[in-house]
Amino acid sequence: MTTDTGRRRPAVGVDADDFYHFESLLPDSELAVLHRVHDYMTTEVQPLLLEYWSKARFPFQIVPGFAQLGIAGLPYQIADRPGGSFLLDGMIAMELARTDPSIATFHGVHSGLAMGSIALCGSPEQRERYLPRMARLEAIGSFGLTEPDVGSGAAGGLTTTARREGDEWVLDGRKKWIGNAPIGDLTMVWARDVGDGQVKGFVVANDSPGFIVEKQEHKFALRIVQNGLITLNGVRVAEADRLQRANTFADTAEVLRMTRAGVAWMAVGCARGAYENALRYACEREQFGRPIGSFQLVQDLLVRMLGNVTSAWGMCARLSQLQDLGIAADRHSSLAKAFCTVRMRETVGWARELMGGNGILLEGLHRLLLGDDVRRCVERNLASDLCGRRARERSHASLERRCHPRDLGFDTVGIHRPDCASSARPRGPEPRDPLHATTTSCDATTAPP
């Protein structure tokens, strides 16, 4: 159902984690794109993740499907294709990370950083030459800024150099942690011009002589992302492949500002995946004759997770609206990134705590932890011993309370899980006190006073 403005009216109870119906901010045409992305990730990508995460390899078979989705470089006008909104682009990043943050990172590097560099800093001829191919994923891009000894200090400390020789530039230096580099075709290399000391950008083919990429091995997070250590030994690049509107680091910063919002959106997606996995587990896992979601300690974790997801999603939605209005500033993106990533790590830690020992099994965890800082999750696991001791100190009666629709408020706010209800075991006679009535469902929300 839509309103007179073409906006989709929210259907109550459809998506448990879209608690404030943020998807209804999208017009029907963009909502259809988002749902296609969700369906593709669920049916085509998710079944591959366990195998490829374990092997730290990239599933190339998903690339044609990504190309058909038409989401690469969505905010930019490419040839005859009109650009999409930043709000849609952000929700797509969230949707990808909701299933797997590694795949979201692959997309973010290619679509945001690589294509964004050309869209913002390239000449019209460069945009016409590169962006259509990259939108079809016929050429996969990467973004070469970070160096072995230069991370956050890139603004004033780049050691990779560019030297002008006639109609060519000679690049020398090293780049590290460059996503997509081992599997890509083009890299946006940022180097300091030895002539004027300013940072300039170059579109470099990965098969250029002197361009060497070593895959970075032995990662324990984002394992599907292929990161590379790049060595540039006298790589020659034509002046025609220098980004014509990238003359200082301020131009590089424009690309980073535009894509920083995507990092915040990906954090929301990771948190959503963690919450959904935890909620599903709480409904299906039974102890003491009923789903663990009927216990208030578990319900408390679920409420905290949902609160984090909802607040971070709302911040990102407003940030993307500011981008669409053309009034978003660095400070807006930075706040969203700082807030949403912390809330994501907190949410993942709680989800890991809720799932107990089963939380370390990859087959139950690939959407929960693989893109997060595993160290944080280990810390939460160690802290669970303390949580357990505190729980045992609480009254036995509170642990043994049966679940009813007011315990956590899921029924009253429209979150309905009939599959959870069907899995619950039969209950005994209901007590006369309505505040302590039992139910066969593990749906629940705020505890009565």
N, C-alpha and C positions, 0 to 999 in steps of 0.2 A: 504494500500500500504506500502511496506517495502523497505528499501534500501539494498544494497549488504551486509551490516553488520548485517542485521536482525533487524534493528531498524525500528519502525513504523514511517512513514512520517506523520506529523500532517495534519489533515483535517481542513482547515480554516473554522472557524465559528461553529464548533461542540460544544465546551464548552466555554461559555462566560468568565468564570473565569480562565481557563487555558490559560491565555493570551499569554504567551511565550512558550506554548506547552511543558511543563515539562514532561508530561506523555510519550512523544516520546523518553525520555531517557531510558525507559524500553524496553527490548526485548519483542517480541510478546507473549512468554510463560508467562512472569510475568505480562504483560499488561492484559492478559486474566484473571488472578487471581484477579487483581485490579477491573476489570469490574464485575466479579462475586460478589465481596464484595459489590460494589455499588448497584447492582441489589437486593441483599439480604437485604441490609439495607433499600432500598427504598420500596420494596414490602412486606417484612415480619416484619421489626422492626419499621419503622416509624409509621405505623397505631396504634401501641400499646403505643406510648410514652405518649400521653396526659393522658390516664388512669393511667398508672403506675407512671408517674411523680406526678400526683395529690395525689396518695396514698402512695408515697415514698416506692414503692415496686419494686422488680426485676422480670422481665418477664422470668421465667425459661423456657418457651416454645421455646425461641430462642436458647437455648444451643445446641440441636442436630444439628440445621442448622449451627451454628458456627463450630461445630466439623467437619461437612462435608466440610466446606470451606478449612479446613486444614491450617489455618493461625496461630494457637497457636505455639509459639516457632519457628517461621519461620526462624530466622537467625541461628539456631543451627542444627547440624546434629543429627538426632534422628533415631536410628535403621537403616533401609535401606532408609530412606527419606533424600535426600540431602538438605542442608540448602539453604535458599534463600538469596537474597541480602539485605543489610541494606536499600538500596534505596526503594525497594519494601515494606519492613517492615514499613518504615516511611510513605510512601504514603498510606498504609493500615490504619495506625493510623490516618492520616489526613482524609481519607474517612469515617472512623467510626465517628470521631468528627464532620465531616461535617453534618451528620444526627443528632447525639446526643453525646455530650461529656461524659455523664454518661456511655454509652455503651463503648465508647473508653477507659474510665478509667478502667472499669471492665476488658477489654482485656489487657490493659497496665500493670495492677497489676499482672494478672495471667501469661500472656505470657512473659512480660518483667522482672518484679521484681522477681516473684516467680520462674518461670522456668529458668530465667537468673541466679539466685543464684545457682541453682543446676548445670546448664551448665558450669558456670565459676568456682565455688568453690567446686563442688562435685567430688567424685571419679568416675572412670569408672563404678563401680558397682552401685553407687547411681544414676548416669545418666541413666543407663540401667533400674534400678528398678522404677524410678519415671517419667522420661520425656515422655516415650510413653503413659502412662496413662493420663498424664496431656495434652499432645498434642491432645488426643481424648476427652478431657474435661470430662473424667471419674472421675477425681479428680481436684477440683478447688483450686487454690493456692492463698495465700496472703503473705504479706511481713511485718513482725513485727519489725520495727526499732523505730519509733517515740514513745515517752512516754508522759504522761500527762504534765510533767515539762521539757521535753527535746525534742526540735524540731531540729533546725538547728545546735545546739551544740552537736549532737549525737557523734561526733568524740571523744570527751573527757569527756562526761558527762552522759553516760548510767548508769542507776541505777539498771536495771534488772541484776541479778547475775546468774552465772552458777557455780555449785560446783561439783567436780568430786568425785564419790563414787564407786570405783571398775570399773565395766564395764558400769556404768550409770552416767548420769549427772542430777543434781537437779536444776530446774529453778524456780526462784522467782522474781516477779516484776509485772509491769503493762505496757501495750502498748495502745496507743490511736490513733484514726483516721486510723485504719487498714482496708483498703478497702478489700472487699470480705470476711472478717472474719466471719460475721454472717451467711453466706451462704456457706462457703468454707469447704474444707476437710483437707487441709494441710496449715501450716503457717511456713514461714521461720523466726524463732525467733533469734534475735541478742542480745547477753548478754555478760556481762563482766565476764571473768574467775577470780574467787577470788584467784586462785593460782598464776597466773602470771600477772593479771591485763589487759590482752589483750582481745579484742572483738572476739568472736567466733560465728559461725552460727549453727543452729540446725533445722532439719526438724521435726516439731511437728504435730502430728495428732490432729485435733480439738476436737476429742472425748476422748482425754487423761484425766485421773483423775486429778483434780485440774486445768484444763484448762477451764476458764469461759469467755464467750463472752456476752457482753451486746450491743445490737444495739443502735447506737447513733441516737436519734430522733431530730425532729424539725429543720432540715436543710432547708435553703431556696435556696440552689444551689446544683447541682449534687445530686438531691434527689433520683434518681434511684440507685446510688451507695450505697451499703450497708456497712457502716463504723461501726467498732466495737471497744469497749473498752475491752481489754483483761486483765484478772487477772490470773497470774500464781502462784498457791499456791502449791509449792513443786512438780511441774510436773517433772516426771522422763522420761528421754530420753536415749535410748541406745547409746553407743559410735558409733555404726554402723550408727546412724542417725545424728551424728555431721558432718557438712560439712567438709570434710577432707582437703580441700585446703583453708579454711577460718581460718586463725590464728591470724590476726590483723585487725584493722579497715581499713587498706589499701586495704585488699581484699574486704571488704564491699564496699569501695569506687569504686572499679572496676565495681561492679554491677550498682552502681548509675551513674557512668560515661557513661556506655553503654546505659542506659535507659533514661538518661537526654535528649537525642536527641528526644526521643519519645514525651516528654512534649512539645518541640518546634513544632513538627509536629502536635500535637493535637491542639495547638493554631492556626496554619494555617487552620486546618479544621474548627474550630469554626468561624474564620473570613470568610472563604468561605461560610459557611452556612448563616452567617449574610448578606453578600453581595448578595448572590443569592436571599434570601428572600426579601431584600430591592429592588433589581432590578425588581423582579417579581411584587412586590407591586407598584413600580413606573410606571410600564407599565399598570397595571390593574386599579389602582385607578384614577378616573377622577374628576377633579374640574375645574370650569370655562369652561366646554365643551371640555376638552381634558385631556389626561393622565398627571399626575403631573410630570412624567419624561420629559415633554417638557419644564419645567421651569429650568432656569440656576442654581438656588440655589440648586435644587434637583440634577441636573447633577453634580454639584461641589462635593456634598457628595458622589455620586457614583464613580466619578473618584478617590477621595481620598481613598475610600474603596478598589477599584480595585488595586490601587498602593500599598497599604499595603499588600494585599493578594499576589500580584506578587513578591514584594521584599522579603517577609518572606518565600515564597515558594522557591525562588531561593537560599536563604541562607541555608534552610534545605536540599535542593537537594545536594548542594555542601558538606554540613556536612556529609550526608550519603555516598557520594562518598569517602570522606576521611576515613570513617569507613570501607568501603569495601576495601580500599587500606591499611588499618591497620595503618594509620598515624594520626588518630583523637586523640586529646588530650582534657583534661578537659576544657581548655580555649575555645576550639572550641564549645563544647556543651554548655558551660555556656553563651557564647555570643549569640548563637542562641536562647537559652531559654529566656534570658533577653530581647532580641530585639523582638522576635515573640510574647511573651505574652503581651508586652506593645502595639504592633501594633494591636493585637487581641482585647484588651479591647477598644482601640480607635475606631476600626472598628465597634464593637458591639454598642458602644455609638452613632456613627453616624447613624447606621441602626435604632436604637431605635428612634432617633430624626426624621428621615425621615418618619417613620410610624406613628408618632403622637400618638393620643390616642389609636389607634388600636394596637400599639406596646406592650400594656400590656395584651393583650388577649392571653392566652396560645395556643389556636388553631392556631394562626398565628405566634407564637413565639417560639415553642418548639425547633427549630433548631438554634435559635438566641441567647437566653439568658440563657438557663438552666444550662450551664456549666460555665457561666461567673460570675464575681463578680457583684451581683445585685446592690450593693451600688453604683458602678461606673455608672450603667445605670440610677439610680435615680438621681445622680449628673448631668448627661447629660440632663435628662428630666427637671430638675430645670433650667439648663443653657439655655434651649430652649426658655424660655421667653425672655432672652437677645438677642438670635439669631433672634427671631421674631421682636423685636423692631429695630434691625439693618436692617433687611430685609425691614421693612416698610420705613426706611430712604432712601433706594435705589430708583432709578427712577422707576416710574410706568411703563414706557415703557419697562424696562428690565424684569419686572415680567410678562408682557402681551405678550412677544415675542413668536411667534409660534415656534414649534420644526422643525428643518430641519437637514439633515444628517451631517452638520458641527457643530452643536451646541455642541455636546459632542464627536463626532468622532466614535461612535460605528459602524456605517456602514463602515467607512474607515479602521477600524482595525479588521473587520470580525465578530463582534458580531451582530447576526441577530436574531430578535425576531418577527417572522411573527404573532404570537399570539397577540403581542402588537399592531401591525398595524391593525389587524382585529377588535380590540376593539375600535379603535379611531373613533370619529364621523366625518362626512363629513365636509370638510373645504369650505370656500368661495373661490372666484377667487384668483389665485396666483398673487402676485405683480410682477411688471416688474423687480424690482431689484433682481438679482439672489442671492445676499447675504442675502436677507430677504425672500427667498421663503419658503412657508409652505410645510408640508408633512403630510400624514395620518399615519405616523409611529412615535412611540415614541423613536425609535433608534436615538442616537445622540452622538457627542463627542465635540471637542474643539470649543469654540465660535470664530467666526470671529473677527478680530481686529476692 
